[in-house]
Amino acid sequence: MKTRIKNGTVVTASDTFTADVLIENSKIAALIAPGHIMSSADIREIDATGKYIIPGGIDAHTHLDMPFGGTNSIDDFESGTVAAAHGGTTTIIDFAIQKKGGTLREALDTWHQKAEGKAAIDYGFHMIATDVPPAQLDEMADIVREGVTSFKLFMAYPGVLLLDDQSIFRAMLRAGEIGALICMHAETGLPIDVLVQRAIAAGHTAPIYHALTRPEVAEATGTERAIALAEMAKVPVYIVHLSAQRALERVMEARDRGLPAYAETCPQYLFLSEDDLRGTPDDEFEGAKYVCTPPLRPAHHHEHLWRGLRNYDLQVVSTDHCPFCMKGQKELGRGDFSKIPNGMPGVETRLHLLWEGVREGKISMNRFVEITATAPAKIFGLYPRKGTIAVGADADLLVWDGEKRHVLSERTLHMRVDYSPFEGKEVVGAPTHVLSRGKVVVENGQYLGKKGDGRFVRRGTFALG
């Protein structure tokens, strides 16, 4: 059956125009002038009067069913992708994690097993490399041939994820040879560990010390190092979850010099602040809800990040969705902030929150589409199959009601976590229809899909100039 989305305004990263969208065999088959008469036989119509037709969101940074700190992120590939769909995201890119001493192949196989038959929307993988001796460098090419074309490396978490600069540089050189993209968690992890140990020894155990022991300069220095290593290797680099002004300035300086440096930020760094980590007057441990890495920053950083999005110094807004319940998970760090599992929920609320930036004139509608769909599709090898509205593209589409009001609450959201960091916040803007490869998976808040609808998507190699 064909589907026609009619009477809406199409918004892409570059254009805004009135057209109907015809879908056939999971693809966009045509863009049709409004009012054009077609045979109505075997065509389902979706009326988008007064609404926008935009590409489905691509969240390029999620952690589903991820082991961390003695527990696992609470959303698996079923609950996490159902929640994503409710929020207007139709593709995620999750992270497969190599165990220390293990192979990249073992990691990829493990994550395929986690996702297969569960995902409600399409998904891809990045590879987190924690050990890169020469044998693993050779294995990187095999992973790329299977459509996993980006590798995340860490400068933080000594003994678990951290790689030294020599290993990072070797991996960057290899990525350049095989067309892969290096994503960097850019913090100076070893000094941070000293600050953490000193804080705990002094009896400073509350969640706020997660931020106070990971200062802005640690992120700025890590970002500068990552860019310098990439410049030496003559390869592009993508800085994940950038949170602060000084780190952004390092990216801006690199881009001004013509370097292929890219960066994402996340909604938590645009809407929440370090003050949230202080908890409540009755219970400072409530701040554990907001423990993520890098930490939330003072509120004055918000405007710098919005300006970075507006001026193309930040390319993408992803979520770093890594949810842990307060009960039984975040509580592991009561009395020792360093044991609080790092991460926050966000895969369902990203588009709702960012639409506030459109309404307040911080970004345009076209830029909204670009940072949530088109740019991640281009950077991570999904474009033009995904991330745009064009003939031949996958029919991953949203009918977006820019005036729909609702209140974010743990009780009504679909993520499995037992709290919402935005509890009680009224947002304006939501999808009325979410289509994944032409199939309506959410309609007016009702989930119509099923687990296993999502497919693994093989990604191309990095090609964005």
Secondary structure, 3 states (H helix, E strand, C coil): CEEEEECCEEECCCCEEECEEEEECCEEEEEECCCCCCCCCCEEEEECCCCEEEECEEEEEECCCCEECCEECCCCHHHHHHHHHHCCEEEEEEEEECCCCCCHHHHHHHHHHHHCCCCCCEEEEEEECCCCCHHHHHHHHHHHHCCCCEEEEECCCCCCCECCHHHHHHHHHHHHHHCCEEEEECCCHHHHHHHHHHHHHCCCCCCHHHHHCCCHHHHHHHHHHHHHHHHHHCCCEEECCCCCHHHHHHHHHHHHCCCCEEEEECHHHHHCCHHHHHCCCCCHHHHHHHCCCCCCCCCCHHHHHHHHHHCCCCCEECCCECCCCCCCCHHHHCCCHHHCCCCECCCCCHHHHHHHHHHCCCCCHHHHHHHHHHHHHHHCCCCCCCCCCCCCCECCEEEEEEEEEEECCCCCCCCCCCCCCCCCCEEEEEEEEEEECCEEEEECCEECCCCCCCCECCCCCCCCC
